[in-house]
Amino acid sequence: MNTVTLTSALKEKLLNKTATLGVIGLGYVGLPLAVEKAKAGYKTIGFDVQESKVKMVNEGKNYIGDVVNEDLESLVGSGHLLATTDFSKVGQADCVCICVPTPLDAYQQPDISYVKASAESIVPYMHRDMLIVLESTTYPGTTEELLKPILEESGLKCGEDFFLAYSPERVDPGNLTFKTKNTPKVVGGITSKCTDVAAALYESILEAPIHRVSSPAVAEMEKILENIYRNINIGLINELAILSNKMGINLWEVVDAAKTKPYGFQAFYPGPGLGGHCIPLDPYYLSWKAREYGFHTSMIESSMMVNDRMPEYCVERASKILNKQKKAMNGSRILVLGVAYKKDIDDYRESAALRVIDELEKEGAEVAFFDPFIPEYNEHGKVKKGEAQLTVELIEGADLVMITADHTMVDYSFVQQHAKAIFDTKNAMKDVTNRENIELL
């Protein structure tokens, strides 16, 4: 059977929805993707090493904000979606997407062990006419340099016996407009046939354009560009926030004025630091890879230095606010509002608020937090419980209230009325009229 026949056979399965699809990793990226595949009419198998996640999925219990509870329950009930820890079931799949974490290690270097382990778990069960797509954010070259050799240990040849591509995830937790279903997809395969099959997969699932690129490396670099673009611009605006404070200028007002220009400007806002699973991490992937070519990513690293220092800067500012009350940071009671990395979500991965809390506690402050979405968080094995309610007693008992996430369901006027002093790092109180006890980042 030649490659053209293989390609045609798999595309025919995708066209008539008889293909079985697999997703490795049932987290913020993988579970929504598995749900969309099942909703499109495919039998979908989700793989994860965590028994707890698998059990919840198979019971129709959702744990991801961007997944509709009723959708998950219905898909599991109808048999379209099944979760398992048994990777031998990979052999039943015609297409497998890898959606596992790609964190940084203790030395701020890429940890691609989850990607490697996923590829190795596929190899014993690979078969001809199979498509494998990596979606995890990684450095340019991962698909071709790491995945391809591992998968070819099966004895199958990439581009002839099986198909391999990279298509970066673009999940934005809490985004009410763009979800997995309607976000445009970029696809780059090892060969043009690999790209063609991968594009056919996503075209059958999504209601969004599929943009084909010439190679996995282009698609991998594209994903990193998206997040470095944000990292650099946020670094710029954070640096200007520090300068503007020294100059007595409200930078939030400056940005709002600048964005009235209908072209050539995109608004970015300062904050206590970067959070989430992509923007704080991805620049390190490219900086690490750049060293292989003897290249120093000076602009990227400069923005990372600014952003990485913002939690400490915010604590310094908080100390100065307390000083105006003739209070030392050591022994002061600080109430932190919001530990999610962005507004209106329950995700605290890499949240700058956690760094702020750590820095406050290092300075001897007694820190409590309230987040309507996060009753407690676990950082480095240590669980910190939040306050159950935002009460008058809680606010009045604090020497300083620090706002580190601008959740819309918090009554900021109520906070302003009862707080001794407020340090608003997110401009959450922009609509509060009485500002005598509010200081803005």
Secondary structure, DSSP 8 states (H G I E B T S, - for coil): --HHHHHHHHHHHHHTT--EEEEE--STTHHHHHHHHHHTT-EEEEE-S-HHHHHHHHTT----TTS-HHHHHHHHHHTSEEEES-GGGGGG-SEEEE-----B-TTS-B--HHHHHHHHHHGGG--SSEEEEE-S---TTHIIIIIHHHHGGGS--BTTTEEEEE------TT-SS--TTTS-EEEEESSHHHHHHHHHHHHTT-SS-EEE-S-HHHHHHHHHHHHHHHHHHHHHHHHHHHHHHHHT--HHHHHHHHTTSSSS-------S---SSSTTTHHHHHHHHHGGGT---HHHHHHHHHHHHHHHHHHHHHHHHHHHTT--STT-EEEEE--SSSTT----TT-HHHHHHHHHHHTT-EEEEE-TT-SEEEETTEEEE--SS--HHHHHT-SEEEE-S--TTS-HHHHHHH-S-EEESS-TTTT-S--TTEEE-
